[in-house]
């Protein structure tokens, strides 16, 4: 049975790094070349979860991009912000939405997902759900989130050990996260 990561676990992954290392992770995620990168969409209220999610993704071959400290982003959200975000989403290879109850309340997260869907299509998009409890599904209360596969921890048939995977809950099939990130 696939298990959703908890917010406590994401914070724990980050806590295994020094504050300096966490800062380096954040900085490099907003300054790296976008070709082949994975756009990590998240609510600003979930900043404390971003480093942990980035660690999981990068440990599986991703080059994560976040817009948080992108030097080209304007200091205040404007039309230019929207235009630049569209460009960044289009330039990246994959799109991952860090889904939480906070992302439901964000003005930008649903918009970014819609832009990604238009440019990339469902096969290149995954939700990375995080909640207080592994069985908490409040993050999934938008009906359209049911369209997308989820990044989860679990077992795949013919694999000896549990692993991070991209799980299609509709067909109950999965691809190892590393394979999904490396795919076309």
MDAnalysis code that builds the backbone (N, CA, C; Angstrom):
import MDAnalysis as mda
import numpy as np

u = mda.Universe.empty(552, n_residues=184, atom_resindex=np.repeat(np.arange(184), 3), trajectory=True)
u.add_TopologyAttr("name", ["N", "CA", "C"] * 184)
u.add_TopologyAttr("resid", np.arange(1, 185))
u.add_TopologyAttr("resname", ["UNK", "UNK", "UNK", "UNK", "UNK", "UNK", "UNK", "UNK", "UNK", "UNK", "UNK", "UNK", "UNK", "UNK", "UNK", "UNK", "UNK", "UNK", "UNK", "UNK", "UNK", "UNK", "UNK", "UNK", "UNK", "UNK", "UNK", "UNK", "UNK", "UNK", "UNK", "UNK", "UNK", "UNK", "UNK", "UNK", "UNK", "UNK", "UNK", "UNK", "UNK", "UNK", "UNK", "UNK", "UNK", "UNK", "UNK", "UNK", "UNK", "UNK", "UNK", "UNK", "UNK", "UNK", "UNK", "UNK", "UNK", "UNK", "UNK", "UNK", "UNK", "UNK", "UNK", "UNK", "UNK", "UNK", "UNK", "UNK", "UNK", "UNK", "UNK", "UNK", "UNK", "UNK", "UNK", "UNK", "UNK", "UNK", "UNK", "UNK", "UNK", "UNK", "UNK", "UNK", "UNK", "UNK", "UNK", "UNK", "UNK", "UNK", "UNK", "UNK", "UNK", "UNK", "UNK", "UNK", "UNK", "UNK", "UNK", "UNK", "UNK", "UNK", "UNK", "UNK", "UNK", "UNK", "UNK", "UNK", "UNK", "UNK", "UNK", "UNK", "UNK", "UNK", "UNK", "UNK", "UNK", "UNK", "UNK", "UNK", "UNK", "UNK", "UNK", "UNK", "UNK", "UNK", "UNK", "UNK", "UNK", "UNK", "UNK", "UNK", "UNK", "UNK", "UNK", "UNK", "UNK", "UNK", "UNK", "UNK", "UNK", "UNK", "UNK", "UNK", "UNK", "UNK", "UNK", "UNK", "UNK", "UNK", "UNK", "UNK", "UNK", "UNK", "UNK", "UNK", "UNK", "UNK", "UNK", "UNK", "UNK", "UNK", "UNK", "UNK", "UNK", "UNK", "UNK", "UNK", "UNK", "UNK", "UNK", "UNK", "UNK", "UNK", "UNK", "UNK", "UNK", "UNK", "UNK", "UNK", "UNK", "UNK", "UNK", "UNK"])
u.atoms.positions = np.array([
    [0.845, -1.190, 0.000],
    [0.000, 0.000, 0.000],
    [0.885, 1.246, 0.000],
    [0.697, 2.145, -0.952],
    [1.491, 3.376, -0.983],
    [1.208, 4.255, 0.236],
    [2.228, 4.933, 0.692],
    [2.114, 5.795, 1.864],
    [2.510, 7.212, 1.463],
    [1.682, 8.183, 1.852],
    [2.000, 9.589, 1.615],
    [2.994, 10.057, 2.671],
    [3.908, 10.911, 2.273],
    [4.885, 11.457, 3.209],
    [4.173, 12.435, 4.142],
    [4.629, 12.494, 5.381],
    [4.058, 13.464, 6.315],
    [4.926, 14.719, 6.327],
    [4.332, 15.798, 6.789],
    [5.090, 17.040, 6.897],
    [6.230, 16.873, 7.895],
    [5.986, 16.116, 8.945],
    [7.042, 15.854, 9.932],
    [8.233, 15.159, 9.261],
    [7.949, 14.196, 8.380],
    [9.033, 13.488, 7.686],
    [9.816, 14.427, 6.770],
    [9.114, 15.290, 6.034],
    [9.821, 16.242, 5.165],
    [10.709, 17.173, 5.988],
    [10.181, 17.638, 7.128],
    [10.998, 18.500, 7.993],
    [12.207, 17.727, 8.536],
    [12.008, 16.443, 8.822],
    [13.089, 15.603, 9.334],
    [14.194, 15.418, 8.289],
    [13.808, 15.239, 7.020],
    [14.809, 15.122, 5.949],
    [15.659, 16.387, 5.903],
    [15.003, 17.537, 6.027],
    [15.727, 18.813, 5.995],
    [16.610, 18.968, 7.229],
    [16.108, 18.532, 8.387],
    [16.850, 18.697, 9.641],
    [18.140, 17.883, 9.668],
    [18.261, 16.905, 8.783],
    [19.495, 16.121, 8.703],
    [20.621, 16.918, 8.041],
    [20.275, 18.063, 7.486],
    [21.258, 18.963, 6.870],
    [21.498, 20.134, 7.814],
    [22.697, 20.699, 7.767],
    [22.960, 21.898, 8.558],
    [22.167, 23.058, 7.956],
    [22.024, 24.129, 8.705],
    [21.316, 25.307, 8.185],
    [22.020, 25.853, 6.949],
    [23.342, 25.793, 6.949],
    [24.115, 26.232, 5.786],
    [23.798, 25.375, 4.567],
    [23.743, 24.057, 4.763],
    [23.419, 23.144, 3.661],
    [21.995, 23.378, 3.155],
    [21.068, 23.630, 4.077],
    [19.685, 23.916, 3.677],
    [19.625, 25.184, 2.833],
    [20.375, 26.197, 3.238],
    [20.415, 27.453, 2.486],
    [20.984, 27.227, 1.089],
    [22.014, 26.401, 1.000],
    [22.619, 26.082, -0.298],
    [21.616, 25.358, -1.190],
    [20.856, 24.434, -0.617],
    [19.832, 23.707, -1.380],
    [18.803, 24.689, -1.933],
    [18.328, 25.600, -1.084],
    [17.334, 26.593, -1.526],
    [17.893, 27.479, -2.644],
    [19.117, 27.950, -2.438],
    [19.718, 28.875, -3.405],
    [19.950, 28.192, -4.749],
    [20.513, 26.994, -4.728],
    [20.798, 26.321, -5.999],
    [19.513, 25.931, -6.714],
    [18.428, 25.700, -5.973],
    [17.151, 25.342, -6.604],
    [16.518, 26.510, -7.350],
    [16.992, 27.710, -7.114],
    [16.415, 28.848, -7.830],
    [17.382, 29.457, -8.839],
    [18.606, 28.942, -8.890],
    [19.605, 29.531, -9.786],
    [20.093, 28.582, -10.869],
    [19.652, 27.352, -10.861],
    [20.202, 26.360, -11.800],
    [19.621, 26.517, -13.191],
    [20.311, 25.974, -14.200],
    [19.747, 25.971, -15.554],
    [18.427, 25.193, -15.562],
    [17.485, 25.655, -16.343],
    [16.151, 25.057, -16.319],
    [15.999, 23.856, -17.239],
    [16.847, 23.728, -18.225],
    [16.727, 22.604, -19.144],
    [16.923, 21.298, -18.377],
    [15.944, 20.423, -18.435],
    [15.998, 19.147, -17.740],
    [15.620, 19.220, -16.269],
    [15.307, 20.415, -15.768],
    [14.984, 20.580, -14.347],
    [13.534, 20.198, -14.056],
    [13.241, 20.059, -12.768],
    [11.893, 19.773, -12.281],
    [11.395, 20.999, -11.532],
    [10.280, 21.568, -11.976],
    [9.677, 22.727, -11.326],
    [8.921, 22.233, -10.095],
    [9.280, 22.725, -8.911],
    [8.595, 22.353, -7.672],
    [7.673, 23.491, -7.263],
    [6.378, 23.293, -7.474],
    [5.365, 24.288, -7.117],
    [4.945, 24.051, -5.669],
    [4.812, 25.142, -4.913],
    [4.440, 25.008, -3.497],
    [3.853, 26.315, -2.985],
    [3.092, 26.214, -1.918],
    [2.580, 27.396, -1.237],
    [3.720, 28.027, -0.442],
    [3.750, 29.351, -0.388],
    [4.778, 30.009, 0.425],
    [4.626, 29.630, 1.899],
    [3.423, 29.217, 2.305],
    [3.214, 28.773, 3.686],
    [3.880, 27.422, 3.954],
    [4.332, 26.754, 2.912],
    [4.995, 25.453, 3.055],
    [6.503, 25.537, 2.841],
    [7.075, 26.723, 3.002],
    [8.519, 26.887, 2.800],
    [9.333, 25.914, 3.648],
    [8.823, 25.582, 4.834],
    [9.559, 24.671, 5.713],
    [9.568, 23.231, 5.198],
    [8.768, 22.930, 4.176],
    [8.711, 21.579, 3.608],
    [9.525, 21.456, 2.321],
    [9.867, 22.586, 1.733],
    [10.498, 22.595, 0.411],
    [11.862, 21.904, 0.412],
    [12.685, 22.149, 1.420],
    [14.015, 21.529, 1.443],
    [13.885, 20.010, 1.516],
    [12.999, 19.501, 2.362],
    [12.803, 18.053, 2.464],
    [12.329, 17.449, 1.159],
    [11.371, 18.099, 0.497],
    [10.876, 17.605, -0.796],
    [11.985, 17.662, -1.844],
    [12.768, 18.731, -1.818],
    [13.881, 18.870, -2.758],
    [14.899, 17.753, -2.556],
    [15.188, 17.430, -1.310],
    [16.141, 16.358, -1.012],
    [15.655, 15.032, -1.593],
    [14.380, 14.704, -1.377],
    [13.839, 13.449, -1.921],
    [13.987, 13.432, -3.439],
    [13.562, 14.507, -4.087],
    [13.607, 14.560, -5.550],
    [15.043, 14.494, -6.076],
    [15.940, 15.267, -5.469],
    [17.323, 15.294, -5.954],
    [18.063, 13.990, -5.663],
    [17.683, 13.293, -4.605],
    [18.279, 11.983, -4.332],
    [17.867, 10.947, -5.375],
    [16.899, 11.302, -6.197],
    [16.427, 10.397, -7.251],
    [16.721, 10.945, -8.647],
    [17.641, 11.897, -8.724],
    [18.113, 12.364, -10.018],
    [17.542, 13.676, -10.512],
    [16.623, 14.278, -9.781],
    [16.044, 15.556, -10.224],
    [17.031, 16.695, -10.007],
    [16.883, 17.719, -10.841],
    [17.511, 19.016, -10.606],
    [16.316, 19.937, -10.349],
    [16.069, 20.242, -9.090],
    [14.848, 20.955, -8.705],
    [15.003, 22.456, -8.904],
    [13.947, 23.060, -9.462],
    [13.859, 24.520, -9.574],
    [12.699, 24.991, -8.705],
    [12.931, 26.010, -7.886],
    [11.851, 26.707, -7.182],
    [12.000, 28.192, -7.481],
    [10.899, 28.889, -7.459],
    [10.927, 30.312, -7.806],
    [11.199, 31.214, -6.611],
    [11.319, 30.651, -5.423],
    [11.382, 31.441, -4.192],
    [12.443, 32.537, -4.225],
    [13.660, 32.199, -4.578],
    [14.711, 33.227, -4.592],
    [15.318, 33.395, -5.981],
    [14.520, 33.133, -6.999],
    [14.963, 33.340, -8.379],
    [15.288, 34.822, -8.539],
    [16.524, 35.165, -8.892],
    [16.914, 36.571, -8.980],
    [16.152, 37.360, -10.041],
    [15.538, 36.674, -10.994],
    [14.792, 37.381, -12.035],
    [13.342, 37.677, -11.638],
    [12.872, 37.065, -10.556],
    [11.492, 37.307, -10.123],
    [11.384, 38.701, -9.504],
    [10.312, 39.423, -9.850],
    [10.128, 40.736, -9.225],
    [9.845, 40.579, -7.725],
    [10.178, 41.600, -6.928],
    [9.982, 41.493, -5.480],
    [8.504, 41.403, -5.078],
    [7.627, 41.933, -5.908],
    [6.187, 41.859, -5.643],
    [5.525, 41.194, -6.840],
    [4.462, 40.442, -6.587],
    [3.812, 39.745, -7.693],
    [3.104, 40.732, -8.612],
    [3.403, 40.572, -9.886],
    [2.851, 41.435, -10.920],
    [2.565, 40.580, -12.150],
    [2.163, 41.254, -13.207],
    [1.994, 40.599, -14.505],
    [3.305, 39.944, -14.951],
    [4.418, 40.608, -14.655],
    [5.731, 40.073, -15.021],
    [5.990, 38.744, -14.299],
    [5.540, 38.642, -13.045],
    [5.688, 37.394, -12.294],
    [4.994, 36.262, -13.026],
    [3.754, 36.497, -13.434],
    [2.980, 35.467, -14.136],
    [3.665, 35.066, -15.434],
    [4.132, 36.037, -16.177],
    [4.798, 35.756, -17.444],
    [6.074, 34.940, -17.232],
    [6.858, 35.330, -16.231],
    [8.105, 34.622, -15.947],
    [7.835, 33.201, -15.447],
    [6.802, 33.028, -14.620],
    [6.449, 31.682, -14.147],
    [6.039, 30.782, -15.312],
    [5.254, 31.319, -16.240],
    [4.872, 30.529, -17.421],
    [6.110, 30.081, -18.189],
    [7.054, 30.992, -18.352],
    [8.289, 30.664, -19.059],
    [9.068, 29.584, -18.312],
    [9.201, 29.733, -16.988],
    [9.943, 28.757, -16.181],
    [9.283, 27.373, -16.261],
    [7.972, 27.326, -16.165],
    [7.257, 26.045, -16.237],
    [7.480, 25.402, -17.598],
    [7.399, 26.199, -18.640],
    [7.595, 25.679, -19.997],
    [9.026, 25.161, -20.186],
    [10.009, 25.835, -19.591],
    [11.416, 25.469, -19.779],
    [11.816, 24.192, -19.037],
    [11.110, 23.849, -17.974],
    [11.494, 22.675, -17.191],
    [10.930, 21.395, -17.800],
    [11.527, 20.282, -17.417],
    [11.152, 18.974, -17.970],
    [9.938, 18.378, -17.262],
    [9.895, 18.507, -15.947],
    [8.833, 17.922, -15.126],
    [8.252, 19.004, -14.220],
    [7.042, 18.718, -13.724],
    [6.373, 19.626, -12.800],
    [5.885, 18.796, -11.622],
    [6.295, 19.185, -10.410],
    [5.852, 18.509, -9.190],
    [5.173, 19.538, -8.304],
    [3.970, 19.220, -7.874],
    [3.215, 20.086, -6.967],
    [3.316, 19.522, -5.560],
    [3.920, 20.269, -4.648],
    [3.953, 19.898, -3.242],
    [2.562, 20.204, -2.684],
    [1.734, 19.174, -2.610],
    [0.320, 19.350, -2.262],
    [0.122, 19.271, -0.751],
    [-0.558, 20.273, -0.214],
    [-0.864, 20.331, 1.216],
    [-2.163, 21.106, 1.382],
    [-2.624, 21.194, 2.623],
    [-3.823, 22.011, 2.837],
    [-3.530, 23.480, 2.521],
    [-2.273, 23.908, 2.640],
    [-1.915, 25.288, 2.299],
    [-1.980, 25.543, 0.803],
    [-1.631, 24.543, -0.004],
    [-1.664, 24.762, -1.455],
    [-3.093, 24.984, -1.940],
    [-4.072, 24.469, -1.207],
    [-5.482, 24.722, -1.539],
    [-5.813, 26.207, -1.461],
    [-5.174, 26.893, -0.519],
    [-5.490, 28.299, -0.267],
    [-4.651, 29.263, -1.104],
    [-3.647, 28.747, -1.777],
    [-2.745, 29.586, -2.564],
    [-3.438, 30.112, -3.815],
    [-3.120, 31.338, -4.184],
    [-3.638, 31.875, -5.450],
    [-2.804, 31.393, -6.625],
    [-1.525, 31.108, -6.394],
    [-0.620, 30.769, -7.484],
    [-0.541, 29.280, -7.790],
    [-0.605, 28.424, -6.777],
    [-0.403, 26.984, -6.985],
    [-1.385, 26.397, -8.004],
    [-2.700, 26.630, -7.881],
    [-3.615, 26.066, -8.884],
    [-3.346, 26.620, -10.287],
    [-2.985, 27.890, -10.348],
    [-2.677, 28.507, -11.640],
    [-1.449, 27.846, -12.258],
    [-0.384, 27.650, -11.451],
    [0.826, 26.993, -11.954],
    [0.517, 25.587, -12.457],
    [-0.312, 24.854, -11.728],
    [-0.693, 23.505, -12.156],
    [-1.423, 23.551, -13.492],
    [-2.314, 24.504, -13.662],
    [-3.027, 24.644, -14.936],
    [-2.087, 24.969, -16.083],
    [-1.123, 25.843, -15.830],
    [-0.132, 26.179, -16.857],
    [0.679, 24.931, -17.213],
    [1.127, 24.205, -16.198],
    [1.917, 22.989, -16.439],
    [1.108, 21.963, -17.220],
    [-0.162, 21.813, -16.881],
    [-1.011, 20.854, -17.584],
    [-1.095, 21.216, -19.066],
    [-1.225, 22.499, -19.347],
    [-1.303, 22.945, -20.732],
    [-0.013, 22.725, -21.508],
    [1.125, 22.949, -20.871],
    [2.418, 22.807, -21.551],
    [2.944, 21.372, -21.563],
    [2.722, 20.638, -20.486],
    [3.386, 19.349, -20.318],
    [2.467, 18.147, -20.473],
    [1.215, 18.289, -20.087],
    [0.315, 17.143, -20.076],
    [0.525, 16.303, -18.823],
    [-0.438, 15.470, -18.521],
    [-0.452, 14.691, -17.283],
    [0.786, 13.808, -17.094],
    [1.335, 13.171, -18.131],
    [2.476, 12.272, -17.894],
    [3.718, 12.937, -17.292],
    [3.840, 14.246, -17.397],
    [5.032, 14.931, -16.880],
    [4.741, 15.726, -15.610],
    [3.594, 15.434, -14.994],
    [3.182, 16.129, -13.775],
    [2.946, 15.092, -12.686],
    [3.384, 15.411, -11.459],
    [3.085, 14.543, -10.316],
    [2.805, 15.411, -9.099],
    [1.913, 14.935, -8.258],
    [1.645, 15.579, -6.980],
    [2.550, 14.939, -5.936],
    [3.076, 15.757, -5.036],
    [3.869, 15.248, -3.913],
    [3.082, 15.618, -2.659],
    [2.117, 14.766, -2.275],
    [1.248, 15.089, -1.145],
    [2.010, 15.073, 0.178],
    [1.676, 16.013, 1.044],
    [2.209, 15.997, 2.408],
    [1.109, 16.480, 3.339],
    [0.963, 15.772, 4.441],
    [-0.081, 16.106, 5.410],
    [0.454, 15.819, 6.810],
    [-0.352, 16.122, 7.818],
    [0.052, 15.848, 9.196],
    [0.088, 14.352, 9.470],
    [-0.734, 13.609, 8.755],
    [-0.879, 12.169, 8.961],
    [-0.829, 11.486, 7.597],
    [-0.207, 10.315, 7.472],
    [-0.097, 9.674, 6.153],
    [-1.443, 9.301, 5.528],
    [-2.503, 9.277, 6.323],
    [-3.827, 8.945, 5.788],
    [-4.712, 10.170, 5.575],
    [-4.188, 11.359, 5.884],
    [-4.945, 12.603, 5.734],
    [-5.016, 12.981, 4.259],
    [-6.221, 13.114, 3.739],
    [-6.410, 13.417, 2.321],
    [-6.975, 14.824, 2.098],
    [-6.879, 15.721, 3.081],
    [-7.449, 17.063, 2.904],
    [-6.798, 17.810, 1.753],
    [-5.545, 17.502, 1.450],
    [-4.855, 18.145, 0.332],
    [-5.524, 17.815, -0.992],
    [-6.292, 16.726, -1.050],
    [-6.865, 16.237, -2.312],
    [-8.297, 16.696, -2.534],
    [-8.732, 17.725, -1.843],
    [-10.142, 18.101, -1.936],
    [-10.515, 18.805, -3.239],
    [-9.554, 19.162, -4.070],
    [-9.889, 19.662, -5.403],
    [-10.098, 18.447, -6.284],
    [-11.239, 18.379, -6.921],
    [-11.562, 17.210, -7.736],
    [-10.525, 16.981, -8.831],
    [-10.039, 18.049, -9.453],
    [-9.120, 17.893, -10.580],
    [-7.768, 17.307, -10.177],
    [-7.434, 17.300, -8.885],
    [-6.175, 16.682, -8.469],
    [-6.196, 15.177, -8.698],
    [-7.397, 14.619, -8.832],
    [-7.522, 13.196, -9.123],
    [-6.965, 12.807, -10.481],
    [-6.700, 13.784, -11.330],
    [-6.139, 13.509, -12.655],
    [-4.678, 13.074, -12.602],
    [-3.976, 13.457, -11.548],
    [-2.516, 13.361, -11.549],
    [-1.987, 12.236, -10.664],
    [-0.877, 11.612, -11.093],
    [-0.230, 10.611, -10.242],
    [0.415, 11.285, -9.029],
    [0.750, 10.465, -8.034],
    [1.279, 10.984, -6.769],
    [2.638, 10.368, -6.455],
    [3.506, 11.155, -5.859],
    [4.795, 10.651, -5.384],
    [4.565, 10.098, -3.983],
    [4.843, 8.809, -3.827],
    [4.578, 8.109, -2.570],
    [5.724, 7.151, -2.258],
    [5.704, 6.624, -1.050],
    [6.647, 5.600, -0.608],
    [5.888, 4.287, -0.576],
    [6.479, 3.228, -1.111],
    [5.785, 1.948, -1.057],
    [6.510, 0.860, -1.810],
    [5.780, -0.205, -2.052],
    [6.346, -1.373, -2.720],
    [5.807, -1.485, -4.135],
    [6.688, -1.895, -5.030],
    [6.314, -2.175, -6.416],
    [6.554, -3.663, -6.645],
    [5.629, -4.283, -7.326],
    [5.751, -5.711, -7.627],
    [7.125, -6.006, -8.236],
    [7.702, -7.108, -7.819],
    [9.004, -7.585, -8.296],
    [10.179, -6.720, -7.838],
    [9.965, -5.849, -6.885],
    [11.059, -5.067, -6.294],
    [11.238, -5.558, -4.857],
    [12.469, -5.811, -4.423],
    [12.671, -6.402, -3.097],
    [12.406, -5.443, -1.931],
    [12.543, -4.145, -2.161],
    [12.427, -3.182, -1.060],
    [11.482, -2.047, -1.421],
    [10.873, -1.415, -0.401],
    [10.054, -0.226, -0.668],
    [10.916, 0.884, -1.267],
    [10.278, 1.775, -2.002],
    [10.997, 2.870, -2.648],
    [10.043, 4.021, -2.937],
    [10.629, 5.187, -3.268],
    [9.843, 6.324, -3.725],
    [9.397, 6.028, -5.148],
    [8.141, 6.307, -5.416],
    [7.598, 6.011, -6.738],
    [6.554, 7.045, -7.124],
    [6.226, 7.054, -8.405],
    [5.124, 7.859, -8.917],
    [3.992, 6.867, -9.163],
    [2.940, 7.011, -8.365],
    [1.843, 6.052, -8.306],
    [0.613, 6.610, -9.014],
    [0.112, 5.853, -9.966],
    [-1.154, 6.191, -10.621],
    [-2.252, 5.495, -9.831],
    [-2.940, 6.253, -9.006],
    [-3.958, 5.687, -8.119],
    [-5.166, 5.147, -8.875],
    [-5.368, 5.600, -10.105],
    [-6.526, 5.125, -10.885],
    [-6.296, 3.706, -11.406],
    [-5.067, 3.404, -11.788],
    [-4.754, 2.078, -12.334],
    [-3.983, 1.211, -11.342],
    [-3.635, 1.795, -10.193],
    [-2.838, 1.127, -9.168],
    [-1.532, 0.571, -9.753],
    [-0.893, 1.406, -10.566],
    [0.413, 1.068, -11.126],
    [1.402, 2.151, -10.711],
    [2.680, 1.823, -10.782],
    [3.681, 2.795, -10.341],
    [4.966, 2.653, -11.142],
    [5.705, 3.750, -11.149],
    [7.028, 3.819, -11.763],
    [7.987, 4.305, -10.689],
    [9.165, 3.704, -10.550],
    [10.127, 4.253, -9.588],
    [10.363, 5.742, -9.870],
    [10.459, 6.528, -8.818],
    [10.626, 7.974, -8.961],
    [11.815, 8.309, -9.860],
    [12.929, 7.633, -9.681],
    [14.112, 7.902, -10.496],
    [13.806, 7.706, -11.982],
    [13.083, 6.645, -12.310],
    [12.730, 6.372, -13.704],
    [11.799, 7.423, -14.270],
    [10.823, 7.864, -13.471],
    [9.884, 8.894, -13.931],
    [10.629, 10.203, -14.196],
    [11.516, 10.577, -13.278],
    [12.266, 11.824, -13.443],
    [13.180, 11.780, -14.662],
    [13.733, 10.618, -14.969],
    [14.660, 10.482, -16.096],
    [13.944, 10.318, -17.431],
    [12.659, 10.008, -17.388],
    [11.909, 9.718, -18.614],
    [11.867, 10.877, -19.592],
    [11.309, 10.593, -20.783],
    [11.258, 11.625, -21.835],
    [10.397, 12.815, -21.458],
])
